[in-house]
Amino acid sequence: MRKRLVSRTPAVLAGCIAVAFARDSASAQSGAVIYDWAATSPAAAEGEMAAVRDIFANQGRARFILHFGAGGSLLTRIKEEENPGEGPRAVFQPTSANLDVLATILEAHYADEPNVLREAWIGEDRTSAARVLSAGGERYRLEGAPVEVAWTVTGEWSEHAGHRVNRAVGETMGMQVEAWFAPEIPVPGGPGLYGGLPGLILVLILEEGRMVWAATEVSLEEVEEERIRMPREGTAISEEAYREAVAEGIRQVQRFIRRMAGAQRGVKCAVGTRVRGLQCYRSGGGGAPKGVQGGRQGVFKGVAPTGARPTGGRVSRGFDSHRLRSLNGEGRPLSPHRVFGFVRWSSAAGQDRLVKVPEIHPRG
């Protein structure tokens, strides 16, 4: 007999403490599930860039709540408290080779869609779907269909989150998929846009364990229909246009840092929670400046420096002139320039910063 699921799947499941608030009803058609999502970065990196990749990889995790019912399902990202000023930081030289690796890391970050996923909806007919993604400080709405998987249900059984689960394997878009679903919850849904099995997916394993969704709490209490609605937030965009926007945005970041490094000596870049994503600066004689002070939900807090007024009054959602902080500590006017979710602040003292807008931060 196969060992329990938590002993054979990746380590992310081993620490899961599953709590079930289930009604003993095989006909339950609505409820809610909390999923932990985690992934490792597939980007290849060496030397100082390996540390950059590892920071993104370590932050490649999030929590989501899925509400499901007769009207479909809606997965929503759970906002979590952050501790700005704490955590690891990696500093790297913006050489041409390093910037190429940075582009690879960012591409991998966006390719692992849960990093930037805000909502994922599947309609009652299971043929329509939509998701909201955050990229470059903007939110985009992509409409389409659920993920199609050619499933094969096996005879293997285990237990997860207080429910008996059956193993199924399949393939989609050239990727191997493994799922453990609960037939006693007869809803063909799951995390993201996955589903199509005769029971709710409680564990989803992609790419042989590189990416894992695992339910930690299951409730079969009734869900109000208005909770499950198609997202309307974000700019409607096609899959192709979204991918091109992300690719062009990454190229913009590379070009900007290259220009900055070519125009000034001693430019360095840092990534990590203490610097709120990515920050490039001219180190000068005093060493690297302190990271920007961040607040809840990634909003930069602090008193606006004298004369600081972003163009148009706002640079990005949750980032305005009343919540800025002088980056050089001198209270001098700063001039912002938007670059695909990053903002360069040029101070009167001649110091530049490339600061990541909260919505594009690795932890989302």
Secondary structure, DSSP 4 states (H G I P E B T S, - for coil): -PPPHHHHS-HHHHT---EEE--S-TT---EEEEEEEEE-------THHHHHHHHHHHT-EEEEEEEEETTEEEEEEPP----TT-S-EEEE---HHHHHHHHHHHHHHHHSGGGTEEEEEEETTSS-EEEEEEETTEEEEEEE-PPP---EEEEEEEEETTEEEEEEEEEETTEEEEEEEETTS-----STT---SSSEEEEEEEGGGTEEEEEEEEE-S---GGGS-----SEE--HHHHHHHHHHHHHHHHHHHHHHHHHSSSEEEEEEGGGTEEEEEE-TTS-SPPPPPB-GGG-B-SPPPTT---GGGEEETTEEGGG---SSSS---EEEEEETTEEEEEETTS-EEEEE-GGGSTT-
